[in-house]
Each structure stands twice: as structure tokens, then as C-alpha cells.
Amino acid sequence: MKNVTLGRTGICVPQNGFGALPIQRDSLEESVKILRKAYDGGMRFFDTARAYSDSEEKLGAAFGDGYVKREDIIIATKTGAKTPEEFWQHLETSLAKLKTDYIDIYQFHLMGQCWKPGDGSGMYECMQQAKEQGKIRHIGGTAHKLGVAIELAESGLYETVQYPMSYLATEKEIDLIHLCNKNNVGFICMKGLAGGLITNSKAAMAFASQFDGLVPIWGIQRESELDEWLSYMDNTPVMDDEIRAFIESERADLMGDFCRGCGYCMPCSVGIQINQCNRMILMLRRAPSDSWLNDYWQAEMNKIDDCIHCGACLSKCPYELDIPNLLKKNLEDYREVLAGNRKVK
């Protein structure tokens, strides 16, 4: 496992970060156990967000009571604040939940624009003030829209950029990594498993390991998942002809008009869970489970019939997908599966 320096932050960590979104679905006891095992296994970078319900609280329970020296871990969290007042509320809440005096990387969450000094919002000035007060060490931003991420990387204002990156990425998206390296901006790779569509962790790790300045944050909920990533700390997969051929076949199978599950399209005016319903057939094929066919998901999928084609989701999708028609196709295929007339391959 190579160590990675995140641009001009100077932060140097092993190239295997812990994405703490999924632990919000675990008990406090189980979360503390997994987080501490991650640290003991060599992980040092932990990413969470104010929006991830009790994820910050669980990180605080795991590491805020002296189990580790504070300087031995890197904590990155995020604020979805849209006003300075909300910014300070989020920051103080995060510090309290995390049981820490400072946050290593504080990020604007799901940015729809690049906040800048003097833009009238006061948002970037909040980051500057928080940094001057010692409450945060570095300023970062996260985005699903490539144009916003490029602007963050070129602005000279952000020390890290967090963006979805997997071996399903386009060449333009991969160019973002090189742009960050050029501008000495750390790259935090989210959704390295494409929201569950990628099931080969070895290939995912080999892809990420090709790039300098990139730390992937793997979403971890179960101890078995953690064990898989920890096994790569000493035996990191590298890109070879076999993995390269596998990735090429995966890209041929999955590239195109598929939903990445980013959620930018939400909320739906009629209550459709667009970001999950639009991936249903892919999830049945890639991560098969009877739970996808239970009464709850049948009811959620049936809501697609209520689509009024208002177009709100179309204007918000960063990948310019034809969401209403994709939803309709997913529902048709889903009903075929339920009726036993189609097997998911």
C-alpha cells in the first residue's frame, strides 16, 4: 500500500480511506468496533458528513475518547450549509459530535457552484474564518457535476476536491485527476464502487492505485467488507493485463446511460426514489438480493406510474440522463422479473 499526499494540504496517508456514510445503518457498538479495527489495520483517513445522520457521532465514539492520538488520524467531514448562519451551526455540531477541537478537511457538500470570496454569499469567507480560528485545517469541496469540480480544481481556493471516480469513469473525468495533480489539489475519490455496481474490489483498488494524489474512500458497513480492504494494505492489487481486460469488459457492459445514484435529481415531485429506482435492474443484476423484490420496493417502483413528466429531474441530472424514460424501462423490466418472465443476467 503506497502512501498518498493530498496536494498542498501536505496530508500523507495510506491509500485506503474509510467512507463512513454506510455506518449510519449500523449500531453504535458495531460502528465503533469496525472503525477501531480499520485504524488498527492501518487506515488513517476517515470521511463523513453532517448529512450522514449519526455517522459523525459514531466516529467521535470510536476515536474521541483517547483510543488514538488525535494527530494520528485524518478526519474529513462536510457541510451542506447554504447560509453563513447554517455554516457555523453545522461546524459547531460536527466538532461536538466528532469530539474534536478541529477538523482536518472541511468540505462544502454536493456543491452546485464554486463558492468564492466576494461572491456575495459569504460562504467561502466562513471557511477562511474557521481556518483562522483553528477549527479547520484545510478547505475542500465535493461535487458530482464535472464542471463544478473542474472549477474547484482551477480556482486556487480549494485544497481538496472530492468527486465520484471508478473504472467506469469517462476520459474527461479521469482528466480531472490530472488537473488536480497539476494544480497541487488533493483528490478524494468517492463512489469507487459506483454505488454498488462494481463488485470486484481487486479491480477497483488496482484502478485507483494507478493515480498519484488520490485517496479513495471506500464505503464500509460490514466487517467482512473492511477485511477485504485491509487485505490490500500489504498486498495492493496492481493493474495487469488480466485486470485491464476485466475492466474493459465491465465498461462495455455498464457504460452508457445508467444512473450513478448521486441523488442530484431529488426530491421527486411525486415521491419517486429516482436514484434507486433508476438503478433497480442493474442492482438486481450486480448485487442480487431478494430484498429488491420485497413489498417495500415493489411499492416504491410502482410510484413510477405516477410520474407527471414535470422535467424537474432532467434539469438537475449532472449526467444529462433521460430520467423519465429510464424509470419507465426499469419498471417494465422489474415487472417482468416479478412475473417470472425474465431472468436478470
GULUM-228153 format. One record per residue (C-alpha): y, x negated, z. Coordinates in steps of 0.5 Angstrom, whole numbers, plus 500, padded with zeros to 3 digits. Layout:
<rs>
YXZ/...
</rs>
This chain:
<rs>
500500500/507497498/513498502/519501498/526500499/530506498/536504494/542502498/540505505/536499506/531503509/524500508/518504509/510504507/510508500/507514503/511519506/510525510/512532508/513537514/514543510/507545511/506544518/510550520/504554519/500550524/500551531/505546535/499543538/495542532/502539528/503534534/496532533/497531525/504528526/502523531/496521527/500520521/504515525/498511528/495511521/502507518/506513516/513512518/517517513/518524515/522529511/523536514/529541513/533546518/530552513/522550515/522555521/519550527/518544523/524540526/521542533/514540532/517533529/521533536/515535540/511529537/516524537/522526541/518524548/517517547/511517544/514512539/521508539/526512535/528506531/520505528/520512524/525515519/527522520/530526514/532533514/536538510/542543511/543549506/550550509/555553504/561552509/563546514/562551520/555552518/554545516/556543524/551548526/545546522/547539524/547540532/541545531/537539528/539534533/537538538/530540535/528533533/530531540/534525537/541522537/541521530/538523523/537517518/538521512/541528512/541531505/544537502/538542501/537545494/544543491/547548486/552543485/554536487/559536493/565531492/571529496/577533495/573539491/576544496/569546499/570541505/562539505/562532503/567531508/563534513/557528511/563523512/565525519/558526521/556519519/563516522/560519529/554516528/550523528/547521521/546514518/545516510/547521506/543525501/542531496/536535494/536539487/531542483/536542477/535536473/543536471/545536478/540531480/543526475/550528477/548526484/545519482/551517478/556520483/556514487/557518493/549520495/545514498/538518496/536523491/530528492/527531486/520534484/516529481/509529479/505526473/507533470/514531469/518530463/520524460/527526462/525527469/522520469/528517467/532520473/527515477/530509473/537512473/537512481/534505481/540502476/545505481/541503487/540510490/533511493/529516490/525521495/519524491/518532493/512536490/508530488/502535487/506540483/506545489/498545489/497545481/495538482/488537486/487529484/490526490/488519487/491520480/498523484/498517488/497512482/502515478/507515484/506507485/508505478/515506480/520502485/525505489/521511490/518514496/513520495/513526501/506529501/506536504/501535509/498541513/491539515/488533518/483533512/489532507/492527512/486523512/486523504/493520504/491515510/485512506/490510501/494506506/490500505/486502498/492504494/490507487/493504481/494506474/488504470/485507463/481512467/486515471/491515465/486518461/485524466/493525467/493525459/488531459/492534465/498534462/495537455/492543460/498544464/505542461/509547458/512554460/509554467/512556474/513550478/514554484/521552486/524559488/531558485/529565482/529568488/530573491/528578486/532585486/526589486/522584491/517581487/515574490/516571483/515564485/508565487/506571482/508567476/503562478/497566480/493565475/494557475/493557482/486561481/484556477/487550480/486552487/481557487/480562493/478569495/485570499/488570492/485577491/485580497/489587498/496583500/496579494/494585490/500589492/504583491/502582484/503590483/510589484/511586477/510593474/517595478/521589474/527592471/529586467/535585470/535578468/538575474/532570475/533568468/540565469/537562475/531558473/532551472/526550467/529556463/523560463/522567460/520569467/519577466/514575460/510570464/510575470/507580465/502576463/500573470/499581472/495582466/490576467/490578474/487585473/482582468/480578473/479583479/476588474/471582472/472582465/475575466/473568469/478563471/477557467/
</rs>
